[in-house]
Amino acid sequence: EYRRAEAKRAITVPRTHVNAEGTVFYVIEVDGRYSGEFRYSALRKLHDWVSSSSEYAPEEPLPEFPGRSMFKLSFGDIEDRRVLLEEYLQCVLAEPKIVRTEEFKEFVRQNRKWDSKVPLLASPQMMI
């Protein structure tokens, strides 16, 4: 089991959303105050950046990122991926070296469809 210190911010992936074209979006909530929908491909790009950047490498290895699929995922597969993404994102958010970077903040800005009462990055300190 993967162990890491508590993040200052709570992040969950409580559900998914599938649009009319069949594209799966993972609903991500931060501190229960704002949520956004991210495609797997956007989250994969975040993982690729984190795993290739030795400058921002976490002190403990991150959990395994859920793999790609060449086929349409079943509801059970989507749910399994959702759980793994939540665990992964909780660990990423617990890494100040990662979330304080401009690259991470830009990722959030570019890849979000936020339903927000409060903008996610109203200030640079919101994610840390």
C-alpha positions in Angstrom: 0.0 0.0 0.0 1.2 3.4 -0.9 1.8 5.8 2.0 2.4 9.6 1.9 1.9 12.5 4.2 -1.4 14.2 4.1 -1.8 16.9 1.4 -2.8 20.4 2.5 -5.6 20.2 0.0 -8.1 17.4 -0.3 -8.6 16.1 -3.8 -11.1 13.4 -4.9 -12.3 11.9 -8.1 -15.9 11.1 -7.0 -17.5 10.3 -10.3 -17.1 10.3 -14.1 -19.1 11.9 -16.8 -19.6 10.5 -20.3 -20.6 13.0 -23.0 -22.8 12.3 -26.0 -19.8 11.2 -28.1 -18.8 8.6 -25.5 -15.8 10.5 -24.2 -15.1 9.9 -20.5 -14.4 12.8 -18.2 -13.1 12.3 -14.7 -14.7 14.8 -12.3 -12.1 16.1 -9.9 -13.0 18.0 -6.8 -10.6 20.1 -4.7 -11.6 20.7 -1.1 -15.2 20.1 -2.0 -15.4 23.8 -3.1 -14.7 23.4 -6.8 -14.8 20.7 -9.4 -13.6 20.2 -12.9 -13.8 17.5 -15.6 -10.5 16.1 -17.1 -10.0 13.6 -19.9 -7.7 10.7 -19.2 -5.4 12.0 -22.0 -4.9 15.3 -20.1 -4.1 13.4 -16.9 -1.8 11.1 -18.8 0.1 14.2 -20.0 0.5 15.4 -16.4 1.8 11.9 -15.5 4.3 11.9 -18.4 5.6 15.3 -17.3 5.9 14.3 -13.7 7.6 11.0 -14.4 10.1 12.6 -16.9 11.1 15.5 -14.8 14.0 14.7 -12.5 14.0 18.3 -11.1 10.5 17.8 -9.6 10.8 14.1 -8.8 8.9 13.2 -5.6 10.9 11.9 -2.7 8.7 8.7 -2.7 7.7 7.1 -5.9 4.2 7.9 -7.0 1.7 5.0 -7.3 1.4 3.4 -10.7 -0.6 5.5 -13.2 -3.6 3.6 -14.8 -2.7 2.2 -18.2 -4.1 3.1 -21.6 -6.6 0.9 -23.3 -6.9 0.2 -27.0 -10.6 -0.7 -26.6 -13.7 1.0 -25.2 -13.7 0.6 -21.4 -16.5 -1.1 -19.6 -18.2 0.7 -16.7 -16.2 -1.5 -14.3 -12.9 -0.5 -16.1 -13.8 3.2 -15.9 -14.6 2.8 -12.2 -11.3 1.0 -11.6 -9.4 3.8 -13.4 -11.3 6.4 -11.5 -10.1 4.9 -8.1 -6.5 4.7 -9.3 -6.5 8.2 -10.7 -7.8 9.5 -7.3 -5.0 7.8 -5.5 -2.4 9.1 -8.0 -3.7 12.7 -7.9 -3.8 12.7 -4.1 -0.1 11.8 -4.1 0.8 14.4 -6.7 -1.0 17.1 -4.7 1.0 16.1 -1.6 4.2 17.0 -3.5 4.9 20.7 -3.1 7.8 20.4 -5.6 5.2 19.5 -8.3 2.2 21.7 -7.5 4.2 24.9 -7.0 5.6 24.7 -10.6 4.3 26.9 -13.4 4.0 23.7 -15.5 1.5 22.2 -13.0 -0.5 25.4 -12.7 -0.6 25.8 -16.5 -1.8 22.2 -16.8 -4.7 23.0 -14.5 -5.6 26.2 -16.4 -5.5 24.6 -19.8 -7.2 21.3 -19.1 -10.0 22.2 -16.9 -13.7 22.7 -17.4 -14.3 24.1 -14.0 -17.7 24.5 -12.4 -16.5 26.9 -9.8 -17.9 29.1 -7.1 -14.3 30.1 -6.5 -11.7 30.0 -9.3 -9.3 27.2 -8.8 -6.2 29.3 -9.2 -7.4 32.7 -8.1 -4.0 33.0 -6.4 -0.8 31.0 -6.9 -1.2 29.6 -3.4 -4.6 27.9 -4.0 -3.2 24.5 -5.0 -0.5 24.4 -2.3 
